[in-house]
Amino acid sequence: MRVVQAHGYREARFNRGVFHWAAGEIITNPDEIAHLIERGAKLEPVACPEAPHSAPTP
């Protein structure tokens, strides 16, 4: 998934961290994607990059 608009927040309970995802950033971790969706981030699907093909061994 690709982050459409920059998204971020400050952890409110203990004010111990700031989290930020840049617009255009590709997210592949399913837990992170679910977290961003729960927090209202705007995401769009993108095609998975193909795995690099290795040269055949002789």
Beta strands, then each sheet from edge to edge (+ up, - down):
strand 1: 2-3
strand 2: 7-10
strand 3: 18-21
strand 4: 43-44
sheet 1: 1+ 4-
sheet 2: 2+ 3-
end
